[in-house]
């Protein structure tokens, strides 16, 4: 096998040992960059053990600044890594899988970040027996505050699932789920980040309308969302319980909530999650 004039067969195949993990990224976009920053900041993997590929240097410069190795050759990533993240655009993934298939062996763990591509499809396009997992991150992974879910294929066992969960927990919340939940996660959290930004924007604009400077209102809105989310996670209370704690009889909050109910906020958000989930399902069928 060769690529770019380099004899790939001469490269030693790497095996995974507990003390040293070699991680490759086929695709080096923003989400992949967010994951690698989490791994590096948590000390999960040294930068010298990370190799990323992309067609041009546009995205690779940032990886080199982190101390990672880079290449334009996808096959090199597979030959020099044991844990391989697939982070390409959905429409080019089949071609990439065809390209790397000859290099994928029993020592590899292949993890797909690619939206709309099922585990069944991945297993069909990779060699029989390949250990495949599928993850769905969201944008806050780039600041190590993501919400991720993952599912394993038929050949990935408890060891591979535990390894992936340990690594990804450095980028935020990470849960193993049935694959049928991945499209729901897309509607809830992948797209849900945009719903929250829209809400934060409206919250700040309400304060601007009442006379507060925009920059200050935006910072306070963001901190309000952060604090509310932190309380949900740390107390484990149902959102309705915490909402009730804020409401006092005849106070400001219940008047505000009445307006939100008149605008059907809850039903509209539920509809948004449903619409995004259905679209994610449709994309998987395309």
N, C-alpha and C positions, 0 to 999 in steps of 0.2 A: 504494500500500500504506500502511496506517496501523495503528498500535497505540497504545492508550491515548491517542488523540487527537493523537498526534505524527505528522507527515507524514514517513514514512520515506524516501520518494523524494527528499526534499530533502537527505538526508545524502550526503556524497561517498563514493563507493566507494574503499576503500583498496587499494593494491597493495603487494606485498612488495618491498623493496629490501634489499640486503645490509646496509646501515648501520642500518636501522630496521625492526623487526618489530612488528606489532600483533597481540596475542594475545588471544583471547576464550575464555571458559569458559561453556558452557551447563550450569549446575549448579555449585554451589559447596560441595559437601560436603567431608568430611575428606580423601579421596584427592586431589581437585582442589586443595585447599588445600596439601597436602604437595608436590605438583608445583610449584605457583607459588612456594612458599617456596624450593625448590631453584633455580628459575630466577632469582629475585631475589637470593639469597645468592651465586650464582655470577656475577652481573652479566650474565646472558645477555639480559635484557630489563628496561628500566626499569619501575618500578611504574606510572608514568603511561601506559604503553602496554598495560596489562592491563585488560580489562573483563570482569566476571563477572555472570551473571544467576542469580536464584533467585526463587521465588514470594514469599518473605517476607524480612524482614531478619534472620532467625534466624542464618543462616550468613554473611550479607554483612558484618556488623559487623567480623568478623575481617579480611576483605579490605580494608575501608576503613582499618583500623589499619595495614595494610602499605603503604598509599598507592595501592592499586589503585582503579579506578573501578568502580562497580556500577550495576546496573539491574534492574528487574523484567521487562524486555522482552527475550525471546530474539532477536527480529528485530534489535534494536539491536546486540546482540553480533555478529551476522553482518555487518551493514552496516559496522560500525566495525572489523572485524578481518579479517586475512588467514588466520591460523592459528587454527582453531576447534576447541577440545576439547569433545567431548560427554561430560558427566559426570553424566548423570541416572540414575535408577533404571531397570532394564530394562523394566518394564511401562509406563512413560510415554514411552519413547524414540520409538516409532512416531508418537505424536501430536506430539511435538516436531519430528520430521523433517518431518512434513506442514506444520507451522507455518512452519518456516524455509526450506523448499524453494524458495519464490519468490525468496528473497534470495541463494541460493547460486549463485556464478558460477565461471567458469574460473580466476579469480585466487585462489580459496580452496583451502586445504588443510584437510580435515576429518579429525580424529583422534578415534576413539572409545575411551573407557575402559570402555564398558559391557559387563558380563559377559554371555555367552550370545548376543550379537548378532553374526552373522557379517558378513564383508566383503560377501558376496553380497547379504545383506539390506540393508545400508547403501547399496550401490550401486543397488539396486532402488528404494529409497525417496527417493534424492536424484537431482538432474538427471543425465542421461547425460553422461559425461565427467568427472564430479566426481572430484577427486584425494582418495582415501579411504585412510586407514591405520587400523589397529586396534592398540591397545596393551593390555597387561595388567600393571599395576603390582602391588606388594604394600604392606602397611601401613608397613614401615620407610621408604618414600618420604617419610613425614612428618618423618623425621629425616635425610633425605638419605643413607640407607644401604639403598635399595631394591634389588630385583632385578626388572628389567622386560624383557619381550620385546615385539617389535612385528612386524607383517606389513603389507605394502602391497597395495593393490588394483591392478586392471589399469591404472588411469590414473595412478598415482603412480610417478614415476621415481626415478632415483638421487639427483637433487637434493633431492627431498622426503624421501627416506629419510635422507640425510646430515644434513639440517637437523634432523629429529626426533631422530636419534641424538645429535647435538651438544648439543641442548637437554636431553634426558632424562639424559644422562650426568652432569649436575649433581645428579641425584637418586639416583645409585647406578649399579649395573651395568646396562647396556642392550645387548641383543643383538637383531639381526634374525633372524627364524626363519620357516619355513613356517607358515601359519595352523594347520595340524593340531597344531602343538606348543603352541598357546596353552592348550588345555584341560589338557595335561600340565603346563604351567607353573603353572596354577591348582592342580592337585593337589600339585605339588612345592613351590611357593614361596608362592603366594597363600594357600592353606590351611596350607602347611607352617610358616608362622610360628607358628600355634597349636600345632603338634606340639612346636616348640622351647620355647614357653612352658610347655607341660605337662612337658617334660623338665626345664626349669630349676626349676620348682616342686618336682618330685620330688627333684631333686638337692639343693636347699636343705633340703627336709624330712628327707632322710636325715641331713644335718648337724645339724639341730635334734634329731633323735632321739638323736644321739650327744653332745648337750650344748652345741652352739653357738647363740648368740642368732639369732633368725629374720632380723632385718634384715641382720646381718652375713653370714649364710649366703646370703641372696638376692643381695647385692652380689657376693660371691665367685663364686657360680654364674653370674651374668650376665657377669662379667669372664672367667670360664673359657670360656664359649661364644664371647665376642668374640675372645679370644686364639686359640682353636682355629680359628675361621673365618678370622681374619687370616692364620694360618700356611698354611692351605689355599690361599688366594688368592695369597699372596706367594711361596710356594715352588713352587706348581704340582705338588706331590707328590700321589700317590694317597692317599686317606684311610687305606687299609690300611697303607701305608708309615709314615705318621706315627703311627698307632696302635701299630705294632710298635716304633717308637722309644721309646715311653713304657713299654713292657713290659720288665722285667728278669726273668731266670730266678728263679722262686720269690718274686717281689716282690708288692707290694700290688695292682698293676693287673691282673695276670693272674688273681688270685683274684676281683677284682671283675668282670672280663669274663666269667669262667665263669658267674657268677650271671646276668649279662645274657643270655648265650646260653641258659641254662636257661629263662629267661623269654621266649625267642623274640623278643627286641627287634627284630632286623633284619627278620624275616619280618612282624612286626606293623606296622612302619613302611612296609614295601613294600605291605602290604595297604591301609594308610591312604591312601597316594598313589594306588593303583589305585581305591579307592572314591571319592575326591574327584574324580579325573579323569573317571571314569564319570558322576558326578553332573553335572559341568560339561558333558559331552557331552549328557546328557539335557536340561539346561536350554536348550541351544542348539536342541533339537528342539521344545521346548514352544511 
